[in-house]
Amino acid sequence: MSDKAIDPTHAPLYPIREVSRLTGVNSVTLRAWERRYGLIRPQRTPKGHRLYARHDIDRIELILQWLNRGVPVSQVHDLLDQPMSVEIPVPEAGDWPNQREQLILAVEALDLERLDTLYNQALALYPVSICLHELWQPAILQLEERWNGQLGALLQQRLLEGFLRTRIGTRLYHANLASHGPQLLITHLSEESGALWPLLFTLAAIDSGYRVVLLDAPLAPGELGLAVNRLRFSALVLASGRAEPSELIRRQLPRLADQLTVPVCLTGPITRIRASELLDSGVELLSDDPVQSVSRLRPLLSQ
């Protein structure tokens, strides 16, 4: 595209896909920040394509800094020209605690329409990493605590898993087509683990440029080893929010890690629950946080 030539100063201008790559903010979110909140004002080509100057990219990075401090996107505009040391305003209704509670209530009410609205709204306005850290991870932790022994808990869990599998699966399909990053095999550790933590890690991984194969059901250690070797994955990532059986933790996983030439990694609350038993096992403990897990995975792949 020769649109850069329209800038009379000849300063570099970037199309939206390049700005998304540089900042980690997807194009849908960038458009929402422009249209709904006036946070950025890119130039336009004669055909209407957005072009961003360096100062626009700097402004986007400043927006991310405020969002990471917990400021709602609707309050960022008035803060952009102030130093980062100013006091953060009190969040309005619709802040993260409020959104988490709405999400939990939607799951408990089996309200798929409300779930869809909350999911799309958050990802349209905030980067994936912030949505995971502020909304989905803490909400799922609260739900798992409430599900212990509660009538209808399994139905709520399966409904949420199916919802996320559909939404994240769509993103996964398109992300894999565009990505050239390392390929990961992701699955849950056992039948009892459930699919929620693998799905959250998958969302974080594809947002960071990895290609992902996500299995809907766990495999025996021997089958996992076969899959990794035959399909040449760069790492195996197993996820769980439970303690899991001792035989699996103390014997089967260390044996699998010893047999494979790629990292065998754990993510989800299990990394906290079983940390002391796995420290010298050869199994790589990432984090109970999906975004931190992806961050800790990268140096393992370069070794």
Phi, psi and chi 1 to 4 in degrees:
 res  aa     phi    psi   chi1   chi2   chi3   chi4
   1 MET       -  133.5 -175.5  170.3   64.0      -
   2 SER   -99.8   22.8   60.0      -      -      -
   3 ASP   -65.7  -22.6  -68.0  -34.6      -      -
   4 LYS   -61.1  -23.4  -67.3 -175.8  179.8 -179.6
   5 ALA   -68.1  -12.5      -      -      -      -
   6 ILE   -76.5  -13.1   69.9  166.8      -      -
   7 ASP   -80.7  116.3 -177.7   20.3      -      -
   8 PRO   -67.2  -25.1   23.5  -33.3      -      -
   9 THR   -84.6   -7.4   66.9      -      -      -
  10 HIS    63.6   15.5  -58.1  -68.9      -      -
  11 ALA   -70.6  148.5      -      -      -      -
  12 PRO   -60.6  137.8  -19.7   30.9      -      -
  13 LEU  -124.9  144.0  -67.4  173.5      -      -
  14 TYR  -121.6  134.9  -55.9   86.4      -      -
  15 PRO   -70.8  164.9   26.3  -34.1      -      -
  16 ILE   -63.2  -34.4 -166.7  167.8      -      -
  17 ARG   -64.9  -34.9   63.2  179.9  179.1  -82.7
  18 GLU   -73.3  -37.5  179.4   65.7    9.7      -
  19 VAL   -64.7  -39.7  174.0      -      -      -
  20 SER   -60.9  -41.6 -179.4      -      -      -
  21 ARG   -67.0  -41.1 -173.7 -171.4   68.5   81.0
  22 LEU   -70.6  -35.2  -69.2  170.6      -      -
  23 THR  -102.4  -18.2   63.5      -      -      -
  24 GLY    81.2    6.7      -      -      -      -
  25 VAL  -101.0  123.3 -178.5      -      -      -
  26 ASN   -70.0  161.7   66.2   57.2      -      -
  27 SER   -65.6  -32.6   56.9      -      -      -
  28 VAL   -61.4  -43.8  173.9      -      -      -
  29 THR   -65.5  -42.0  -59.6      -      -      -
  30 LEU   -60.1  -41.5  -69.3  173.2      -      -
  31 ARG   -66.5  -37.9  -66.8 -172.7 -170.7  100.2
  32 ALA   -66.8  -40.2      -      -      -      -
  33 TRP   -62.0  -34.2  -73.5   -4.0      -      -
  34 GLU   -75.4  -50.5  175.4 -169.4  -12.3      -
  35 ARG   -75.2  -44.3  -68.6  170.2  176.2  168.3
  36 ARG   -87.2  -30.3  -64.3 -179.0   60.4  174.1
  37 TYR  -124.8   -6.7  -59.9  104.8      -      -
  38 GLY    62.2   30.1      -      -      -      -
  39 LEU   -76.4  -29.9  -64.0  177.0      -      -
  40 ILE  -135.1  151.5   44.3 -179.5      -      -
  41 ARG  -134.4   79.8  -65.9 -174.9  177.2   85.5
  42 PRO   -68.1  159.3   26.8  -35.2      -      -
  43 GLN   -75.2  168.5  -60.1  179.3   41.2      -
  44 ARG  -128.1  143.3  -61.8  -78.2 -173.0  141.2
  45 THR   -79.8  168.5   71.3      -      -      -
  46 PRO   -56.5  -25.7  -28.4   36.0      -      -
  47 LYS   -90.0    1.1  -66.2 -177.7  178.6 -180.0
  48 GLY    93.1    5.4      -      -      -      -
  49 HIS   -74.7  139.5  -61.8  -63.1      -      -
  50 ARG   -76.4  139.3  -68.8  170.9  173.3   82.3
  51 LEU  -131.8  132.8  -70.3  175.2      -      -
  52 TYR  -113.8  133.6  -61.8   78.2      -      -
  53 ALA   -87.2  172.3      -      -      -      -
  54 ARG   -58.6  -38.8 -177.6   68.3 -115.4 -177.8
  55 HIS   -67.6  -27.0   67.1   81.8      -      -
  56 ASP   -67.0  -40.8  -66.3  -47.1      -      -
  57 ILE   -66.2  -40.9  -64.2  173.8      -      -
  58 ASP   -61.3  -38.4  -67.3  -19.9      -      -
  59 ARG   -66.9  -39.8 -169.4  172.0  177.0   87.8
  60 ILE   -62.0  -41.7  -68.9  166.3      -      -
  61 GLU   -65.4  -33.9  -69.1  172.4  -12.4      -
  62 LEU   -69.0  -39.9 -175.2   58.4      -      -
  63 ILE   -57.7  -44.5  -67.1  167.4      -      -
  64 LEU   -61.7  -36.9  -71.8  173.1      -      -
  65 GLN   -62.6  -42.4  -69.0 -179.7   48.3      -
  66 TRP   -68.2  -41.1  -77.5  115.1      -      -
  67 LEU   -62.3  -38.4  -65.1  178.1      -      -
  68 ASN   -68.7  -18.9  -76.9  -40.2      -      -
  69 ARG   -88.3    1.7  -67.6 -176.0   64.7 -175.6
  70 GLY    95.6    9.4      -      -      -      -
  71 VAL   -78.9  127.7  178.1      -      -      -
  72 PRO   -59.9  146.6  -21.3   32.4      -      -
  73 VAL   -59.8  -30.2   67.8      -      -      -
  74 SER   -69.8  -15.2   59.7      -      -      -
  75 GLN  -105.9    0.5  -62.8 -175.4   29.2      -
  76 VAL   -72.0  -34.0  167.9      -      -      -
  77 HIS   -53.6  -45.5 -172.1  -81.6      -      -
  78 ASP   -73.9   -9.3  -66.3  -24.0      -      -
  79 LEU  -100.7  -11.1  -61.3  170.9      -      -
  80 LEU   -65.5  -27.5  -72.0  177.1      -      -
  81 ASP   -99.8   11.4  -63.5  -37.2      -      -
  82 GLN  -107.2  156.2  -59.5 -176.8   39.2      -
  83 PRO   -67.4  153.5   22.4  -32.5      -      -
  84 MET   -66.2  -10.4  -70.5  -64.1  -70.2      -
  85 SER   -83.0   -6.1   59.5      -      -      -
  86 VAL   -67.1  156.4  -57.0      -      -      -
  87 GLU   -68.5  135.1 -175.9  177.6   -7.0      -
  88 ILE   -73.0  132.6  -63.6  175.4      -      -
  89 PRO   -67.9  157.0   25.7  -34.7      -      -
  90 VAL   -65.7  127.2  177.7      -      -      -
  91 PRO   -60.7  145.2  -22.2   33.1      -      -
  92 GLU   -82.1  173.1   61.8 -177.9   14.3      -
  93 ALA   -59.2  137.8      -      -      -      -
  94 GLY   100.1    6.2      -      -      -      -
  95 ASP   -73.4 -179.3   58.4    6.0      -      -
  96 TRP   -62.3  -45.2  -68.3  116.7      -      -
  97 PRO   -58.0  -39.8  -26.5   36.0      -      -
  98 ASN   -65.6  -43.1 -177.9  -80.8      -      -
  99 GLN   -65.8  -37.9  -70.8 -167.5   53.4      -
 100 ARG   -61.9  -43.3  -73.5 -165.6  -69.4  -90.5
 101 GLU   -65.3  -40.1 -173.7   59.0   27.4      -
 102 GLN   -61.9  -40.4  -70.6 -174.7   52.3      -
 103 LEU   -63.9  -45.2  177.0   59.4      -      -
 104 ILE   -62.8  -43.7  -70.2  168.1      -      -
 105 LEU   -64.2  -37.4  -69.6  173.5      -      -
 106 ALA   -64.6  -40.5      -      -      -      -
 107 VAL   -65.5  -45.4  172.5      -      -      -
 108 GLU   -66.3  -29.4  -67.7  179.5  -25.4      -
 109 ALA   -87.9   -1.0      -      -      -      -
 110 LEU    57.1   38.3  -51.3  178.7      -      -
 111 ASP   -96.1   89.3 -171.3  -17.1      -      -
 112 LEU   -65.8  -35.3  -73.0  173.1      -      -
 113 GLU   -64.3  -42.6 -175.5  175.6  -13.2      -
 114 ARG   -68.0  -39.1 -177.8   60.2 -178.7  151.2
 115 LEU   -57.9  -44.6  -96.0  178.9      -      -
 116 ASP   -62.7  -41.8 -164.8   48.8      -      -
 117 THR   -62.5  -46.5  -62.5      -      -      -
 118 LEU   -64.7  -41.5  -68.4  168.3      -      -
 119 TYR   -62.6  -50.7  175.6   87.4      -      -
 120 ASN   -67.9  -38.6  -69.0  -33.8      -      -
 121 GLN   -64.0  -46.0  176.7  179.5  -69.3      -
 122 ALA   -64.5  -46.1      -      -      -      -
 123 LEU   -73.5  -19.8  -75.7  173.3      -      -
 124 ALA   -76.4  -26.4      -      -      -      -
 125 LEU  -106.9  -22.1  -63.3  177.9      -      -
 126 TYR  -130.4  151.0  -63.7   92.2      -      -
 127 PRO   -61.4  156.5  -21.8   32.5      -      -
 128 VAL   -55.6  -42.8  166.4      -      -      -
 129 SER   -60.5  -39.3   58.9      -      -      -
 130 ILE   -71.8  -41.0  -66.7  178.4      -      -
 131 CYS   -59.8  -42.5  -68.9      -      -      -
 132 LEU   -65.6  -46.4  -77.1  167.1      -      -
 133 HIS   -71.4  -39.6 -175.4   71.6      -      -
 134 GLU   -94.6  -25.4  -63.3  -71.4   -7.3      -
 135 LEU  -116.3  -64.3 -179.8   60.2      -      -
 136 TRP   -73.3  -45.8  -75.6   98.7      -      -
 137 GLN   -62.7  -52.6 -178.8 -166.5   -8.5      -
 138 PRO   -64.6  -34.1   17.8  -29.2      -      -
 139 ALA   -66.0  -41.8      -      -      -      -
 140 ILE   -68.0  -37.1  -74.5  174.6      -      -
 141 LEU   -60.5  -43.0  -75.0  171.1      -      -
 142 GLN   -65.8  -40.6  -70.0 -177.2   52.4      -
 143 LEU   -64.0  -42.5  -78.5  165.0      -      -
 144 GLU   -63.3  -34.4  -71.9 -178.4  -25.7      -
 145 GLU   -66.4  -40.3  -70.4  179.1    3.0      -
 146 ARG   -72.2  -25.6  -62.1 -171.8 -173.0 -169.4
 147 TRP   -75.8  -13.6  -75.4  -20.5      -      -
 148 ASN   -61.1  106.4  -76.6  -34.2      -      -
 149 GLY    74.6    6.3      -      -      -      -
 150 GLN   -85.2  135.7  177.1 -177.7  -43.9      -
 151 LEU   -63.8  130.1 -178.9   64.1      -      -
 152 GLY    87.6    1.4      -      -      -      -
 153 ALA   -63.4  -42.6      -      -      -      -
 154 LEU   -64.9  -37.8 -174.8   59.1      -      -
 155 LEU   -62.9  -44.6  173.5   58.4      -      -
 156 GLN   -61.1  -44.0  -67.0  176.2   23.1      -
 157 GLN   -63.0  -47.6  179.7 -177.9  -18.0      -
 158 ARG   -65.7  -37.2  -65.9  -68.0 -178.2 -103.7
 159 LEU   -63.8  -44.0 -174.4   85.1      -      -
 160 LEU   -67.1  -40.1 -178.2   56.2      -      -
 161 GLU   -60.8  -45.4  -72.6  175.7   -6.8      -
 162 GLY   -64.0  -39.8      -      -      -      -
 163 PHE   -61.6  -50.6  171.5   84.8      -      -
 164 LEU   -68.5  -34.8  -72.2  175.7      -      -
 165 ARG   -61.7  -40.1 -173.9  179.6  -69.8  108.8
 166 THR   -68.5  -48.0  -58.9      -      -      -
 167 ARG   -69.7  -47.9  -56.9  -47.3 -174.7  -83.8
 168 ILE   -70.7  -33.4  -65.3  173.7      -      -
 169 GLY   -60.5  -37.1      -      -      -      -
 170 THR   -64.5  -45.4  -58.8      -      -      -
 171 ARG   -63.4  -38.9  -65.5  174.8   72.3   99.0
 172 LEU   -62.4  -43.4  172.7   59.1      -      -
 173 TYR   -58.6  -50.1  171.0   75.6      -      -
 174 HIS   -71.0  -36.5  -67.5  -71.7      -      -
 175 ALA   -65.3  -40.7      -      -      -      -
 176 ASN   -64.0  -33.0  -81.7  -15.8      -      -
 177 LEU   -65.9  -32.5  -69.0  176.9      -      -
 178 ALA   -96.3  -17.0      -      -      -      -
 179 SER   -90.3  147.8  174.4      -      -      -
 180 HIS  -124.0   18.2  -59.7  -74.3      -      -
 181 GLY   -78.3  179.3      -      -      -      -
 182 PRO   -58.6  149.2  -21.0   31.8      -      -
 183 GLN  -100.4  129.8 -176.0  166.3 -111.3      -
 184 LEU  -111.9  144.4  -50.8  177.0      -      -
 185 LEU  -103.3  121.2  176.5   60.2      -      -
 186 ILE  -123.7  134.3  -57.2  173.1      -      -
 187 THR  -158.2  171.9 -172.0      -      -      -
 188 HIS   -87.2  156.0   38.3  -53.8      -      -
 189 LEU   -73.6  -33.5 -164.4   51.4      -      -
 190 SER  -152.3  172.7   69.4      -      -      -
 191 GLU   -59.5  -33.8  -68.8  -72.5   -4.2      -
 192 GLU   -78.6  -14.9  -69.8   73.9   25.5      -
 193 SER   -66.2  -36.0  -55.5      -      -      -
 194 GLY    80.2  170.7      -      -      -      -
 195 ALA  -100.8   -2.0      -      -      -      -
 196 LEU   -65.4  -46.8  -68.5  174.4      -      -
 197 TRP   -71.2  -38.9  -67.7  100.2      -      -
 198 PRO   -59.8  -36.6  -24.0   32.8      -      -
 199 LEU   -67.7  -42.3  -74.8  163.4      -      -
 200 LEU   -63.7  -42.5  -65.7 -170.9      -      -
 201 PHE   -64.6  -38.4 -179.8   83.1      -      -
 202 THR   -60.3  -43.1  -65.3      -      -      -
 203 LEU   -61.7  -42.8 -176.2   56.2      -      -
 204 ALA   -66.9  -38.2      -      -      -      -
 205 ALA   -68.4  -45.1      -      -      -      -
 206 ILE   -69.8  -29.0   60.4  178.0      -      -
 207 ASP   -67.5  -23.5 -173.7   57.8      -      -
 208 SER   -96.2    7.5  -65.0      -      -      -
 209 GLY    94.9    7.3      -      -      -      -
 210 TYR   -80.7  150.7  -71.5  100.7      -      -
 211 ARG   -90.0  141.0  -68.4  174.3  -64.7  143.9
 212 VAL  -132.8  135.5  168.3      -      -      -
 213 VAL  -111.0  117.7  171.7      -      -      -
 214 LEU  -108.6  120.1  175.3   63.7      -      -
 215 LEU   -91.5  136.5  -60.0 -178.3      -      -
 216 ASP   -78.0  -19.1  -78.4  -19.6      -      -
 217 ALA  -136.7  148.4      -      -      -      -
 218 PRO   -71.1  155.8   26.1  -34.2      -      -
 219 LEU  -115.3  154.2  -70.1  174.2      -      -
 220 ALA   -63.6  153.6      -      -      -      -
 221 PRO   -51.7  -40.3  -29.8   36.0      -      -
 222 GLY   -62.7  -40.5      -      -      -      -
 223 GLU   -68.0  -36.7  -64.5  -71.1  -26.6      -
 224 LEU   -63.3  -43.4  -74.4  171.0      -      -
 225 GLY   -61.2  -41.6      -      -      -      -
 226 LEU   -61.7  -44.0 -179.2   63.9      -      -
 227 ALA   -62.2  -44.5      -      -      -      -
 228 VAL   -63.8  -44.0  169.2      -      -      -
 229 ASN   -71.4  -42.5  -70.3  -31.4      -      -
 230 ARG   -70.3  -41.4  -70.6  -79.6 -176.6   87.7
 231 LEU   -97.1   -1.0  -60.8  175.1      -      -
 232 ARG    58.6   50.0  -61.0 -177.6 -180.0  179.7
 233 PHE   -71.6  152.3  -69.0  103.1      -      -
 234 SER   -83.0  -22.5  -61.3      -      -      -
 235 ALA  -162.6  154.4      -      -      -      -
 236 LEU  -109.5  124.0  168.8   63.0      -      -
 237 VAL  -118.5  119.8 -178.6      -      -      -
 238 LEU  -110.8  135.9  -56.9  166.1      -      -
 239 ALA  -124.9  145.7      -      -      -      -
 240 SER  -162.9  147.4  175.4      -      -      -
 241 GLY  -105.4   10.8      -      -      -      -
 242 ARG  -120.0  171.5  -57.4  165.6   57.1   90.4
 243 ALA   -72.2  -35.4      -      -      -      -
 244 GLU    71.0  156.3  -59.5  -65.5  -13.0      -
 245 PRO   -63.1  145.3  -22.0   32.8      -      -
 246 SER   -62.7  -36.5  -65.9      -      -      -
 247 GLU   -59.6  -41.4  170.0   70.3   15.0      -
 248 LEU   -66.5  -43.0  176.2   61.1      -      -
 249 ILE   -73.6  -45.7  -63.0  -59.8      -      -
 250 ARG   -87.5  -22.5  -63.3  174.2 -177.9  172.2
 251 ARG  -122.8  -55.3  -63.6 -175.4 -178.1 -179.9
 252 GLN   -67.1  -45.2  -64.8  179.5   21.0      -
 253 LEU   -66.3  -47.6  -80.5 -178.8      -      -
 254 PRO   -59.2  -37.1  -26.4   35.9      -      -
 255 ARG   -64.5  -41.9 -171.7 -178.4  -57.0  124.7
 256 LEU   -63.9  -43.1  179.3   62.9      -      -
 257 ALA   -62.2  -35.2      -      -      -      -
 258 ASP   -70.9  -30.0 -174.8   57.2      -      -
 259 GLN   -82.3  -30.6  -67.9  170.6  -10.8      -
 260 LEU   -90.9  151.6  -65.9  180.0      -      -
 261 THR   -96.3    1.0   57.9      -      -      -
 262 VAL  -113.3  160.1  -58.3      -      -      -
 263 PRO   -61.9  135.2  -22.4   33.0      -      -
 264 VAL  -105.0  113.3  175.3      -      -      -
 265 CYS  -118.3  150.1  -53.3      -      -      -
 266 LEU  -116.8  140.5  -76.2 -176.4      -      -
 267 THR  -136.8  159.6 -177.1      -      -      -
 268 GLY   101.7  177.7      -      -      -      -
 269 PRO   -55.2  -22.2  -30.4   37.8      -      -
 270 ILE   -58.6  -29.5 -169.4  172.5      -      -
 271 THR   -65.0  -27.4   60.8      -      -      -
 272 ARG   -86.3  -40.8  174.0  170.9   28.9   84.5
 273 ILE   -66.7  -41.4  -62.4  168.4      -      -
 274 ARG  -110.0   18.2  -67.9  -74.6 -161.9  170.2
 275 ALA   -55.9  -47.4      -      -      -      -
 276 SER   -63.8  -28.4   60.8      -      -      -
 277 GLU   -84.8  -13.8  -62.2  164.7   84.1      -
 278 LEU  -115.0    3.4  -70.7  166.7      -      -
 279 LEU   -59.6  -40.9  -77.5  178.9      -      -
 280 ASP  -112.8   29.0  -61.0  -44.9      -      -
 281 SER   -92.6  -13.1   65.5      -      -      -
 282 GLY    91.3  -12.5      -      -      -      -
 283 VAL   -82.8  132.1  178.2      -      -      -
 284 GLU   -86.7  119.5  -59.1  -69.6  -12.4      -
 285 LEU   -89.5  117.0  -60.1  178.2      -      -
 286 LEU   -85.1  -90.0  -60.8  178.4      -      -
 287 SER  -165.6  162.4  172.5      -      -      -
 288 ASP   -81.1   -5.6   59.0   -7.5      -      -
 289 ASP  -101.0  124.4  179.6  -75.1      -      -
 290 PRO   -59.7  -40.9  -21.2   32.0      -      -
 291 VAL   -68.6  -43.6  176.7      -      -      -
 292 GLN   -63.8  -36.0  -73.2 -175.8    8.5      -
 293 SER   -60.7  -44.6  -70.3      -      -      -
 294 VAL   -63.5  -40.1  170.3      -      -      -
 295 SER   -63.1  -40.2  177.7      -      -      -
 296 ARG   -77.6  -18.6  -68.4  176.5 -177.2  177.5
 297 LEU   -73.3  -36.4  174.3   63.8      -      -
 298 ARG   -56.2  -49.3 -167.2  168.6  -62.4  -81.3
 299 PRO   -65.5  -24.3   17.1  -29.4      -      -
 300 LEU   -67.3  -33.1  -63.5  177.0      -      -
 301 LEU   -76.8  -19.6  -59.7 -176.4      -      -
 302 SER   -91.2   -5.9   63.2      -      -      -
 303 GLN   -77.0      -  -67.1  176.9    3.7      -
